[in-house]
Amino acid sequence: MGYTHYFRGLIATPQVIAEAAKIIEASGVTVCGPRGEGLPVLIEAHGIKLNGFAAAGEAYETFSLPSANAAGSGHHAWFCKTENKPYDVVVTAILTAAALHRPGVLRSDGRWENWTAGLALYEKSVRFLPQDQKIALELDIEAMRPAHR
């Protein structure tokens, strides 16, 4: 158990990958490749794979948003535990982008307050969202929180 985001069905389309690059650049967070070192993967054939900076203790689980081809392989974990590490703001911003481009199941252990920084980063780097889209995202996040036992 841990602070986790769930995103079954969301994919890294070419547009989401382009927006992810803008999000990472604008974030001010050191975002690395899947193992917490090197560069993040932002490739149409493979999707998005990133983590925090391991050497600074800012990495946790790899965030992996599959491309359409990879999503169909059946070998994908549709969740990521970030433990609120600094890269979480990038993950929530990218999940916002993916959710706006294609319907899927977006859930989180966090509340809407945990997502506001990611939403602000999305708006700063990609585009401003109308109030109705913000409200819809907030309702999705709050309504789809997993039931805790």
BAZA-714627 format. One record per residue: chain; x negated, z negated, y of N, C-alpha, C in turn; residue in three letters. Coordinates in Angstrom, 1 decimal, padded with zeros to 4 digits. Each point is the difference from the previous one (the first is absolute). Layout:
(atom "A", (X, Z, Y), (X, Z, Y), (X, Z, Y), "Ala")
...
// end
This chain:
(atom "A", (-000.9, 000.0, -001.2), (000.9, 000.0, 001.2), (-000.9, 000.0, 001.2), "Met")
(atom "A", (000.5, 000.5, 001.1), (-000.7, 000.1, 001.3), (000.8, 000.8, 001.0), "Gly")
(atom "A", (-000.5, 000.1, 001.1), (000.6, 000.8, 001.1), (-000.1, 001.5, -000.4), "Tyr")
(atom "A", (001.2, 000.6, -000.4), (000.0, 001.3, -000.6), (001.0, 000.9, 000.7), "Thr")
(atom "A", (-000.4, 001.3, 000.0), (000.9, 001.0, 000.5), (000.3, 000.9, -001.2), "His")
(atom "A", (001.3, 000.5, -000.1), (000.5, 000.8, -001.1), (000.5, 001.3, 000.6), "Tyr")
(atom "A", (-000.3, 001.1, -000.6), (000.3, 001.3, 000.6), (000.3, 001.1, -001.0), "Phe")
(atom "A", (000.8, -000.3, -001.0), (000.3, 001.1, -001.0), (000.7, 001.2, 000.6), "Arg")
(atom "A", (-000.6, 001.1, -000.3), (000.6, 001.3, 000.5), (-000.6, 000.5, 001.3), "Gly")
(atom "A", (-000.7, -000.8, 000.7), (-000.6, 000.5, 001.3), (-001.3, 000.7, -000.4), "Leu")
(atom "A", (-000.3, 001.1, 000.7), (-001.1, 000.8, -000.3), (-000.8, 000.4, 001.2), "Ile")
(atom "A", (-001.2, 000.4, -000.2), (-000.9, 000.4, 001.1), (000.1, 001.5, 000.1), "Ala")
(atom "A", (000.9, 000.4, 000.8), (000.2, 001.4, 000.4), (-001.2, 000.4, 000.9), "Thr")
(atom "A", (-000.2, 001.3, 000.2), (-001.0, 000.4, 001.0), (000.2, -000.6, 001.4), "Pro")
(atom "A", (001.3, -000.1, 000.4), (000.3, -000.6, 001.3), (-000.3, -001.5, 000.0), "Gln")
(atom "A", (000.3, -000.7, -001.1), (-000.3, -001.5, -000.1), (-001.6, -000.2, 000.0), "Val")
(atom "A", (-000.7, 000.9, -000.7), (-001.5, -000.1, 000.0), (-000.5, 000.2, 001.4), "Ile")
(atom "A", (000.5, 001.0, 000.8), (-000.5, 000.2, 001.3), (000.4, -001.2, 000.9), "Ala")
(atom "A", (001.1, -000.6, -000.2), (000.4, -001.2, 000.8), (-000.9, -001.2, -000.4), "Glu")
(atom "A", (-000.3, -000.1, -001.3), (-000.8, -001.1, -000.5), (-001.4, 000.1, 000.7), "Ala")
(atom "A", (-000.6, 001.2, 000.2), (-001.3, 000.1, 000.6), (000.1, -000.5, 001.5), "Ala")
(atom "A", (001.1, 000.3, 000.7), (000.2, -000.5, 001.3), (000.2, -001.5, 000.1), "Lys")
(atom "A", (000.7, -000.5, -001.0), (000.2, -001.5, -000.1), (-001.3, -000.7, -000.2), "Ile")
(atom "A", (-000.8, 000.5, -000.9), (-001.3, -000.7, -000.3), (-000.9, 000.1, 001.2), "Ile")
(atom "A", (000.0, 001.1, 000.7), (-000.9, 000.2, 001.1), (000.4, -001.0, 001.2), "Glu")
(atom "A", (001.3, -000.1, 000.2), (000.5, -000.9, 001.1), (000.0, -001.5, -000.4), "Ala")
(atom "A", (-000.2, -000.3, -001.2), (000.3, -001.4, -000.5), (-001.0, -001.0, 000.5), "Ser")
(atom "A", (-001.3, 000.3, 000.2), (-001.0, -001.0, 000.3), (-000.4, -000.8, -001.2), "Gly")
(atom "A", (000.5, 000.3, -001.2), (-000.3, -000.7, -001.2), (-001.0, 000.9, -000.8), "Val")
(atom "A", (-000.9, -000.7, -000.6), (-001.0, 000.7, -000.9), (000.7, 000.3, -001.3), "Thr")
(atom "A", (000.4, 001.2, -000.2), (000.7, 000.5, -001.2), (-001.0, 000.8, -000.8), "Val")
(atom "A", (000.0, -000.4, -001.3), (-001.0, 000.6, -000.9), (000.7, 000.7, -001.2), "Cys")
(atom "A", (-000.8, 000.5, -000.9), (000.5, 000.7, -001.2), (000.6, -001.0, -000.9), "Gly")
(atom "A", (000.5, 000.4, -001.2), (000.7, -000.8, -000.9), (-000.7, -001.3, -000.4), "Pro")
(atom "A", (-001.3, 000.0, -000.1), (-000.7, -001.2, -000.4), (-000.5, -000.8, 001.1), "Arg")
(atom "A", (000.4, 000.3, 001.2), (-000.4, -000.8, 001.2), (-001.3, 000.4, 000.6), "Gly")
(atom "A", (-000.4, 001.2, -000.4), (-001.3, 000.6, 000.6), (000.2, 001.5, 000.1), "Glu")
(atom "A", (-000.8, 000.6, 000.8), (000.1, 001.4, 000.2), (001.2, 000.4, 000.9), "Gly")
(atom "A", (000.4, 001.2, 000.0), (001.1, 000.5, 000.8), (001.3, 000.0, -000.8), "Leu")
(atom "A", (001.1, -000.2, 000.7), (001.3, 000.1, -000.7), (000.3, 001.5, -000.5), "Pro")
(atom "A", (000.8, 000.1, -001.0), (000.3, 001.3, -000.6), (001.3, 000.4, 000.7), "Val")
(atom "A", (000.0, 001.2, 000.7), (001.1, 000.6, 000.6), (000.0, 001.5, -000.4), "Leu")
(atom "A", (000.4, 000.3, -001.2), (-000.1, 001.3, -000.5), (001.3, 000.4, -000.6), "Ile")
(atom "A", (000.5, 001.2, 000.4), (001.3, 000.5, -000.4), (000.2, -000.1, -001.6), "Glu")
(atom "A", (-001.0, 000.4, -000.7), (000.1, 000.1, -001.5), (000.1, -001.4, -000.6), "Ala")
(atom "A", (-000.6, -001.0, 000.7), (-000.1, -001.4, -000.6), (000.8, -001.0, 000.7), "His")
(atom "A", (000.4, 000.3, 001.2), (000.8, -001.0, 000.8), (-000.9, -000.9, 000.9), "Gly")
(atom "A", (000.4, -001.2, 000.2), (-000.7, -000.9, 000.8), (-000.4, -001.2, -000.8), "Ile")
(atom "A", (-001.3, -000.4, 000.1), (-000.6, -001.1, -000.7), (-000.9, -000.7, 001.0), "Lys")
(atom "A", (000.3, -001.3, 000.2), (-000.8, -000.8, 000.9), (000.0, -001.5, -000.3), "Leu")
(atom "A", (-000.9, -000.7, 000.7), (-000.1, -001.4, -000.2), (-000.6, -000.6, 001.3), "Asn")
(atom "A", (-000.1, -001.3, 000.1), (-000.7, -000.6, 001.1), (-001.5, 000.1, -000.3), "Gly")
(atom "A", (-000.8, -000.6, 000.9), (-001.4, 000.0, -000.1), (-000.5, -001.2, -000.9), "Phe")
(atom "A", (-000.5, 000.3, -001.2), (-000.3, -001.0, -001.0), (-001.2, -000.9, 000.5), "Ala")
(atom "A", (-001.0, 000.6, 000.6), (-001.1, -000.8, 000.4), (000.3, -001.1, 001.0), "Ala")
(atom "A", (001.1, 000.2, 000.8), (000.5, -001.0, 000.9), (001.1, -000.9, -000.5), "Ala")
(atom "A", (000.3, 000.1, -001.3), (001.0, -000.8, -000.7), (001.4, 000.5, 000.4), "Gly")
(atom "A", (000.1, 001.2, 000.5), (001.3, 000.5, 000.5), (000.7, 001.0, -001.0), "Glu")
(atom "A", (-000.5, 000.1, -001.2), (000.6, 000.9, -001.0), (000.9, -000.9, -000.9), "Ala")
(atom "A", (001.0, 000.6, -000.6), (000.7, -000.7, -001.1), (000.4, 001.1, -001.0), "Tyr")
(atom "A", (001.2, 000.5, -000.1), (000.4, 001.0, -000.9), (-000.1, 001.4, 000.7), "Glu")
(atom "A", (-000.3, 001.0, -000.7), (000.0, 001.3, 000.5), (001.5, 000.5, 000.3), "Thr")
(atom "A", (000.2, 000.5, 001.2), (001.2, 000.6, 000.3), (-000.1, 001.5, -000.4), "Phe")
(atom "A", (000.9, 000.4, -000.8), (000.0, 001.4, -000.5), (001.4, 000.6, 000.1), "Ser")
(atom "A", (000.1, 001.0, 000.9), (001.3, 000.7, 000.1), (-000.3, 001.4, -000.5), "Leu")
(atom "A", (000.7, 000.3, -001.1), (-000.3, 001.3, -000.7), (000.5, 001.2, 000.7), "Pro")
(atom "A", (-000.7, 001.1, -000.3), (000.6, 001.3, 000.4), (001.2, 000.4, -000.9), "Ser")
(atom "A", (000.7, 001.0, 000.3), (001.1, 000.4, -000.8), (-000.4, 000.3, -001.4), "Ala")
(atom "A", (-001.2, 000.7, -000.2), (-000.5, 000.3, -001.3), (-000.4, -001.3, -000.8), "Asn")
(atom "A", (-000.7, -000.9, 000.7), (-000.4, -001.2, -000.7), (001.2, -000.9, -000.3), "Ala")
(atom "A", (001.0, 000.0, 000.8), (001.2, -000.9, -000.2), (000.7, 000.4, -001.3), "Ala")
(atom "A", (000.0, 001.2, -000.3), (000.7, 000.4, -001.2), (-000.8, -000.2, -001.3), "Gly")
(atom "A", (-001.2, -000.5, 000.1), (-000.8, -000.2, -001.2), (000.4, -001.2, -000.8), "Ser")
(atom "A", (000.7, -000.9, 000.6), (000.5, -001.3, -000.7), (-001.1, -001.0, -000.1), "Gly")
(atom "A", (-001.1, 000.2, 000.6), (-001.1, -001.0, 000.0), (-000.3, -000.6, 001.3), "His")
(atom "A", (001.0, -000.4, 000.7), (-000.2, -000.6, 001.3), (000.7, -001.3, 000.2), "His")
(atom "A", (-000.7, -001.0, 000.6), (000.6, -001.3, 000.3), (000.6, 000.2, 001.4), "Ala")
(atom "A", (001.3, -000.3, 000.1), (000.7, 000.1, 001.2), (000.1, -001.2, 000.8), "Trp")
(atom "A", (-001.1, -000.7, 000.1), (-000.1, -001.3, 000.8), (-001.5, -000.2, 000.4), "Phe")
(atom "A", (-000.1, -000.9, 001.0), (-001.4, -000.4, 000.4), (000.1, -001.4, 000.6), "Cys")
(atom "A", (-000.9, -000.8, -000.5), (-000.1, -001.4, 000.5), (-001.1, 000.1, 001.1), "Lys")
(atom "A", (000.3, -000.4, 001.2), (-001.0, 000.0, 001.1), (-000.4, -001.4, 000.4), "Thr")
(atom "A", (000.7, -001.0, -000.4), (-000.2, -001.4, 000.3), (-000.2, -000.2, 001.5), "Glu")
(atom "A", (000.7, 000.8, 000.8), (-000.1, 000.0, 001.5), (-001.4, 000.2, 000.5), "Asn")
(atom "A", (-000.9, 000.7, -000.7), (-001.3, 000.3, 000.5), (000.2, 001.0, 001.1), "Lys")
(atom "A", (-001.1, 000.1, 000.9), (000.2, 000.9, 001.2), (000.5, 001.4, -000.3), "Pro")
(atom "A", (-000.3, 000.6, -001.2), (000.5, 001.3, -000.3), (001.5, 000.1, -000.2), "Tyr")
(atom "A", (000.7, -001.1, -000.1), (001.4, 000.0, -000.2), (000.7, 000.7, 001.1), "Asp")
(atom "A", (-000.4, -000.1, 001.2), (000.6, 000.6, 001.2), (-000.1, 001.6, -000.2), "Val")
(atom "A", (-001.0, 000.5, -000.6), (-000.2, 001.4, -000.3), (001.0, 000.4, -001.1), "Val")
(atom "A", (000.0, -000.8, -001.0), (000.9, 000.2, -001.2), (001.5, 000.1, 000.5), "Val")
(atom "A", (000.4, -001.0, 000.8), (001.4, 000.0, 000.4), (000.3, 001.2, 000.9), "Thr")
(atom "A", (-001.0, 000.4, 000.9), (000.2, 001.2, 000.8), (000.2, 001.2, -000.8), "Ala")
(atom "A", (-000.9, 000.2, -001.0), (000.1, 001.2, -000.9), (001.3, 000.0, -000.8), "Ile")
(atom "A", (000.4, -001.2, -000.5), (001.3, 000.0, -000.7), (001.1, 000.3, 000.9), "Leu")
(atom "A", (-000.1, -000.4, 001.3), (001.1, 000.4, 000.9), (000.0, 001.5, 000.2), "Thr")
(atom "A", (-001.2, 000.6, 000.1), (000.0, 001.5, 000.1), (000.6, 000.6, -001.3), "Ala")
(atom "A", (-000.4, -000.5, -001.1), (000.5, 000.6, -001.3), (001.6, -000.1, -000.1), "Ala")
(atom "A", (000.5, -001.2, 000.4), (001.4, -000.3, -000.1), (000.8, 000.9, 001.0), "Ala")
(atom "A", (-000.6, 000.3, 001.1), (000.7, 000.8, 001.0), (000.1, 001.5, -000.4), "Leu")
(atom "A", (-001.0, 000.4, -000.9), (000.0, 001.4, -000.4), (000.7, 000.3, -001.3), "His")
(atom "A", (000.2, -001.0, -000.8), (000.7, 000.2, -001.3), (000.6, -001.3, -000.5), "Arg")
(atom "A", (001.2, 000.0, -000.5), (000.6, -001.2, -000.5), (-000.7, -000.5, -001.2), "Pro")
(atom "A", (000.0, -001.2, -000.2), (-000.6, -000.7, -001.2), (000.4, -001.4, 000.1), "Gly")
(atom "A", (-000.5, -000.8, -000.9), (000.3, -001.4, 000.0), (-001.2, -000.7, 000.7), "Val")
(atom "A", (000.3, -000.6, 001.1), (-001.0, -000.8, 000.7), (000.4, -001.4, 000.1), "Leu")
(atom "A", (-000.8, -000.9, -000.6), (000.3, -001.4, 000.0), (-001.3, -000.7, 000.3), "Arg")
(atom "A", (000.1, -001.3, 000.4), (-001.2, -000.8, 000.3), (000.3, -001.4, -000.2), "Ser")
(atom "A", (-001.0, -000.8, -000.3), (000.1, -001.4, -000.1), (000.1, -000.6, 001.4), "Asp")
(atom "A", (-000.5, 000.8, 001.0), (000.0, -000.4, 001.4), (001.4, 000.1, 000.6), "Gly")
(atom "A", (000.1, -000.6, 001.2), (001.2, 000.2, 000.8), (-000.3, 001.0, 001.1), "Arg")
(atom "A", (001.0, 000.4, 000.7), (-000.1, 001.0, 001.1), (-001.2, -000.4, 000.9), "Trp")
(atom "A", (-000.1, -001.3, 000.3), (-001.1, -000.5, 000.9), (-001.4, 000.5, -000.5), "Glu")
(atom "A", (-000.1, 000.1, -001.4), (-001.3, 000.4, -000.5), (-000.2, 001.5, 000.1), "Asn")
(atom "A", (001.0, 000.7, 000.4), (-000.1, 001.5, 000.1), (-000.1, 000.4, 001.5), "Trp")
(atom "A", (000.3, -000.8, 000.9), (000.0, 000.4, 001.4), (-001.3, 000.5, 000.5), "Thr")
(atom "A", (-001.1, -000.5, -000.4), (-001.3, 000.5, 000.4), (-000.3, 001.4, -000.6), "Ala")
(atom "A", (000.4, 000.2, -001.2), (-000.1, 001.3, -000.6), (000.9, 001.1, 000.7), "Gly")
(atom "A", (001.2, -000.5, 000.4), (000.9, 000.9, 000.7), (-000.6, 000.4, 001.4), "Leu")
(atom "A", (-000.6, -001.0, 000.7), (-000.6, 000.2, 001.3), (-001.2, 001.0, -000.2), "Ala")
(atom "A", (-000.8, -000.2, -001.1), (-001.1, 000.9, -000.2), (000.5, 001.4, -000.3), "Leu")
(atom "A", (001.1, 000.2, -000.7), (000.6, 001.3, -000.3), (000.4, 000.6, 001.3), "Tyr")
(atom "A", (000.6, -000.7, 000.9), (000.5, 000.5, 001.3), (-001.2, 000.4, 000.9), "Glu")
(atom "A", (-001.0, -000.9, 000.0), (-001.2, 000.3, 000.8), (-000.7, 001.3, -000.4), "Lys")
(atom "A", (-000.1, 000.2, -001.3), (-000.8, 001.1, -000.5), (000.7, 001.3, -000.4), "Ser")
(atom "A", (001.3, -000.2, -000.3), (000.8, 001.2, -000.4), (001.1, 000.4, 001.0), "Val")
(atom "A", (001.0, -000.8, 000.1), (001.1, 000.3, 000.9), (000.9, -001.2, 000.2), "Arg")
(atom "A", (000.6, -000.1, 001.1), (001.0, -001.0, 000.3), (001.2, 000.2, -000.8), "Phe")
(atom "A", (000.6, -001.1, -000.6), (001.2, 000.0, -000.8), (001.2, -000.4, 000.9), "Leu")
(atom "A", (001.1, 000.8, -000.1), (001.2, -000.5, 000.6), (000.5, -001.3, -000.6), "Pro")
(atom "A", (000.7, -000.7, 000.8), (000.5, -001.3, -000.4), (000.8, 000.0, -001.3), "Gln")
(atom "A", (000.8, 001.1, -000.2), (000.8, 000.0, -001.3), (-000.9, 000.2, -001.2), "Asp")
(atom "A", (-001.2, 000.7, 000.1), (-000.9, 000.0, -001.1), (-000.7, -001.3, -000.3), "Gln")
(atom "A", (-000.3, -000.7, 001.1), (-000.6, -001.3, -000.2), (001.0, -001.0, -000.7), "Lys")
(atom "A", (001.2, 000.0, 000.4), (001.0, -000.8, -000.6), (000.2, 000.3, -001.4), "Ile")
(atom "A", (000.0, 001.3, -000.3), (000.2, 000.4, -001.4), (-001.2, -000.5, -000.9), "Ala")
(atom "A", (-001.2, 000.1, 000.5), (-001.2, -000.4, -000.7), (000.1, -001.6, -000.2), "Leu")
(atom "A", (000.4, -000.7, 001.1), (000.1, -001.4, -000.1), (001.0, -000.4, -001.1), "Glu")
(atom "A", (001.2, 000.6, 000.0), (001.0, -000.3, -001.0), (-000.5, 000.3, -001.4), "Leu")
(atom "A", (-000.7, 001.1, -000.2), (-000.5, 000.3, -001.3), (-001.0, -001.0, -000.5), "Asp")
(atom "A", (-000.9, -000.4, 000.9), (-001.0, -001.0, -000.4), (000.6, -001.3, -000.3), "Ile")
(atom "A", (000.9, -000.5, 000.8), (000.7, -001.3, -000.2), (000.9, 000.0, -001.2), "Glu")
(atom "A", (000.8, 001.2, -000.2), (000.9, 000.0, -001.0), (-000.6, 000.2, -001.4), "Ala")
(atom "A", (-001.2, 000.6, 000.0), (-000.6, 000.3, -001.3), (-001.1, -000.9, -000.4), "Met")
(atom "A", (000.0, -001.2, 000.6), (-001.0, -001.0, -000.4), (000.3, -000.4, -001.5), "Arg")
(atom "A", (-001.1, 000.0, -000.8), (000.2, -000.4, -001.4), (000.6, -001.4, 000.0), "Pro")
(atom "A", (000.9, -000.2, -001.0), (000.5, -001.4, -000.2), (-001.1, -000.9, -000.6), "Ala")
(atom "A", (-000.2, -001.1, 000.7), (-001.0, -001.0, -000.5), (000.6, -000.9, -001.0), "His")
(atom "A", (-000.6, -000.3, -001.0), (000.6, -000.9, -001.0), (-000.4, -001.4, 000.3), "Arg")
// end
